[in-house]
Amino acid sequence: MTAGWGKPRITPYEPIKIDTTATSLHYGISAFEGISIVKNKKTGAPQAFWADNNLKSLVQSSEHLDLPQFD
């Protein structure tokens, strides 16, 4: 591996491998809400974990980033 730009190469057209978390794939600003859903051991039903705190954090992040607000 060399530092900086390497020699240019001409290669056949093919799919490229890129990590799905690469910021270049995002077309705008986003905020991660971080809510966790777990299976209730007693009922087997899915339930949110600390949903109220996560949604408050999402609202604060949205305000900070000037994203549209919701109730």
C-alpha angles and dihedrals in degrees: 000000000000128000116252124354118353131208111299116251131198110218135171117271110272141145115284125223114233130160112254090228093060108130090222088072093062116089096196147008116296139184125214112226096195098206115163124212117199134178113254107237093214101043102021089227121131115250135181119248116220090342095162093054093046093049091049088052091049091052091050091048091048091052091049092050093042092240121156113282130229135187 
